[in-house]
C-alpha cells in the first residue's frame, strides 16, 4: 500500500522497498547498483554493458478516471509509445504523468521508475517489444540500479496484467 510519508523520503526509500521485495523472493543479490547514473536508457546500457534496446524502460501514464492510480508500460529501450495503438488498447489517449505525479503515484522517482513494489492502484503491462530478448534490465527504484530478468520472471515479479503491443521503433 502507498505510504505518503515513506514517499517523501525519496529515492533511498524506493530502492530499499524494491530490495525488500526481492529479498522476500530470494533475489535481492541480483540487484545491481552502479557508481554512475543509469537514469536514461543510454546511461543504463553503458552501466550494464548491453545494447540500449535490452534496457526495459518503465513509462508511466495517467489511468483514466483514476486520481490515485497509474498505468506502467515496460518496453524495450529502443521504442516509443504509439499513441494510436495505446488508444486502441486502453480506450483513452495516452497522457504521461507529470514529474510531481511520478513519485506520488509510482512510489519511485524519475530515473528509477520500475515495475516492482509499486503502490496499490498501479497497473503494469509489458510491451511486445521486449520479446526479442531472453533477458532484459529494468530499474530497481533508483537512478543507478537494475536487475537482469528473463521475460517470464519479469512478468511474474512485476505483477503484469498482460502483454500488449503499444510501441513502435524510434525514428
C-alpha positions as CSV (number, residue, x, y, z in Angstrom):
1,X,0.0,0.0,0.0
2,X,1.2,3.5,-0.7
3,X,2.6,5.4,2.2
4,X,2.8,9.2,1.6
5,X,5.3,9.7,4.4
6,X,7.6,7.0,3.0
7,X,7.5,8.6,-0.4
8,X,8.7,11.9,0.9
9,X,11.9,10.2,1.9
10,X,12.7,9.9,-1.8
11,X,14.9,7.6,-3.8
12,X,16.6,5.9,-0.9
13,X,13.3,4.5,0.3
14,X,12.3,3.5,-3.2
15,X,15.3,1.2,-3.8
16,X,15.1,-0.1,-0.3
17,X,11.5,-1.0,-0.9
18,X,12.4,-2.9,-4.1
19,X,15.4,-4.6,-2.3
20,X,13.0,-5.7,0.4
21,X,10.5,-7.0,-2.2
22,X,13.2,-9.0,-4.0
23,X,14.7,-10.2,-0.7
24,X,11.4,-11.9,0.0
25,X,11.8,-13.7,-3.3
26,X,15.4,-14.7,-2.6
27,X,16.6,-12.4,-5.4
28,X,17.9,-9.3,-3.7
29,X,21.5,-10.2,-4.5
30,X,20.7,-9.9,-8.2
31,X,20.1,-6.2,-8.0
32,X,23.0,-4.2,-9.4
33,X,23.8,-0.8,-8.1
34,X,26.2,1.5,-10.1
35,X,28.5,4.3,-9.2
36,X,27.3,6.2,-12.2
37,X,23.7,7.1,-13.1
38,X,21.5,4.7,-15.1
39,X,18.6,7.1,-15.2
40,X,18.3,7.0,-19.0
41,X,18.3,4.2,-21.5
42,X,21.7,5.2,-22.8
43,X,23.2,5.5,-19.3
44,X,21.7,2.3,-18.2
45,X,23.1,0.5,-21.2
46,X,26.5,1.8,-20.5
47,X,26.3,0.9,-16.8
48,X,25.1,-2.7,-17.5
49,X,27.2,-3.2,-20.7
50,X,24.4,-4.1,-23.1
51,X,22.7,-2.6,-26.2
52,X,20.2,0.1,-25.3
53,X,17.3,-2.0,-26.7
54,X,17.7,-4.5,-23.8
55,X,17.1,-1.8,-21.2
56,X,13.5,-2.4,-20.0
57,X,12.3,1.2,-19.5
58,X,9.2,1.8,-17.5
59,X,6.9,4.5,-18.8
60,X,4.2,6.0,-16.5
61,X,0.8,7.1,-17.7
62,X,-2.3,8.6,-16.0
63,X,-5.0,6.0,-15.6
64,X,-8.3,7.3,-17.0
65,X,-10.7,8.2,-14.3
66,X,-8.3,7.4,-11.5
67,X,-6.9,10.1,-9.3
68,X,-4.6,7.8,-7.4
69,X,-3.8,5.2,-10.0
70,X,-1.4,4.9,-12.9
71,X,-0.5,2.7,-15.7
72,X,3.0,1.5,-16.2
73,X,4.2,0.1,-19.6
74,X,7.6,-1.7,-19.6
75,X,9.1,-1.5,-23.1
76,X,12.4,-2.1,-24.9
77,X,14.8,0.8,-24.7
78,X,14.7,1.4,-28.5
79,X,11.0,2.0,-28.9
80,X,8.4,4.7,-28.1
81,X,4.7,4.6,-27.4
82,X,2.5,4.7,-30.5
83,X,-0.5,6.9,-29.5
84,X,-2.9,5.2,-31.8
85,X,-2.0,1.8,-30.5
86,X,-2.2,3.0,-26.9
87,X,-5.7,4.4,-27.5
88,X,-6.8,1.2,-29.3
89,X,-5.6,-1.0,-26.4
90,X,-6.8,1.2,-23.5
91,X,-9.7,3.2,-24.9
92,X,-8.3,6.6,-24.0
93,X,-5.5,8.9,-25.0
94,X,-2.0,8.4,-23.6
95,X,-1.1,11.1,-21.0
96,X,2.2,10.7,-19.3
97,X,2.5,11.5,-15.6
98,X,3.9,14.9,-14.7
99,X,7.1,14.9,-12.7
100,X,5.2,15.6,-9.5
101,X,2.8,12.8,-10.1
102,X,5.5,10.2,-10.9
103,X,6.8,9.9,-7.3
104,X,3.4,10.2,-5.7
105,X,1.7,7.6,-8.0
106,X,4.5,5.1,-8.6
107,X,6.4,5.3,-5.4
108,X,9.6,5.9,-7.4
109,X,11.4,9.0,-8.7
110,X,12.1,9.8,-12.3
111,X,15.1,7.7,-13.5
112,X,14.2,4.9,-11.1
113,X,10.6,4.1,-12.0
114,X,10.3,0.4,-12.2
115,X,7.5,-2.2,-12.3
116,X,8.3,-3.6,-8.8
117,X,7.0,-2.7,-5.3
118,X,4.5,-0.1,-6.6
119,X,1.6,1.3,-4.7
120,X,-1.9,-0.2,-4.9
121,X,-3.7,1.1,-7.9
122,X,-0.8,0.7,-10.2
123,X,-1.4,-1.4,-13.4
124,X,1.7,-2.9,-15.1
125,X,1.8,-4.1,-18.7
126,X,4.7,-5.5,-20.7
127,X,5.1,-4.4,-24.3
128,X,5.7,-7.0,-27.1
129,X,9.0,-5.1,-28.0
130,X,10.7,-6.9,-25.1
131,X,10.0,-10.4,-26.6
132,X,13.1,-10.1,-28.9
133,X,15.3,-10.8,-25.9
134,X,16.0,-13.6,-23.5
135,X,16.7,-11.2,-20.6
136,X,16.2,-7.5,-20.1
137,X,17.3,-5.0,-17.5
138,X,14.6,-2.9,-15.7
139,X,15.5,-0.3,-13.0
140,X,15.0,-1.2,-9.3
141,X,13.7,2.0,-7.8
142,X,16.7,4.3,-8.1
143,X,18.6,6.2,-10.9
144,X,21.6,3.9,-10.5
145,X,20.2,0.4,-10.3
146,X,19.0,-2.5,-12.5
147,X,18.3,-6.2,-12.4
148,X,18.6,-8.8,-15.1
149,X,15.4,-10.9,-15.5
150,X,14.1,-13.3,-18.1
151,X,10.7,-12.4,-19.5
152,X,8.7,-14.9,-17.5
153,X,10.3,-13.6,-14.3
154,X,9.7,-10.0,-15.3
155,X,6.0,-10.8,-15.9
156,X,5.7,-12.6,-12.6
157,X,7.7,-10.2,-10.4
158,X,6.1,-7.1,-11.9
159,X,2.6,-8.4,-11.4
160,X,1.9,-7.6,-15.0
161,X,-1.7,-7.7,-16.2
162,X,-0.6,-8.8,-19.6
163,X,1.4,-8.4,-22.8
164,X,0.4,-5.6,-25.1
165,X,1.5,-4.1,-28.4
166,X,1.6,-0.3,-28.0
167,X,5.0,0.7,-29.2
168,X,6.9,1.5,-32.4
169,X,10.5,2.0,-33.3
170,X,12.0,5.4,-32.5
171,X,12.5,7.4,-35.7
